[in-house]
Amino acid sequence: MSTWNKYYKIAFFGFIANLLLQVIVSLAVDPYLAAVLSPFYPVWFILAVVGWRKEHPRR
């Protein structure tokens, strides 16, 4: 795999951005407000699965 497909990139950078934003909000503002961001983790997982299915389709 020489290059990542766009779904992998979106899933990886979205996960990292979500994690960093959640840590920053929990430390700077309120831990309960940071819990609002946790439902987005399945979205990044689903995008990674979609990328896997695009890269390895069934025959």
Secondary structure, DSSP 8 states (H G I E B T S, - for coil): --S--HHHHHHHHHHHHHHHHHHHHHHHT-HHHHGGGGGGHHHHHHHHHHHHHHHS---
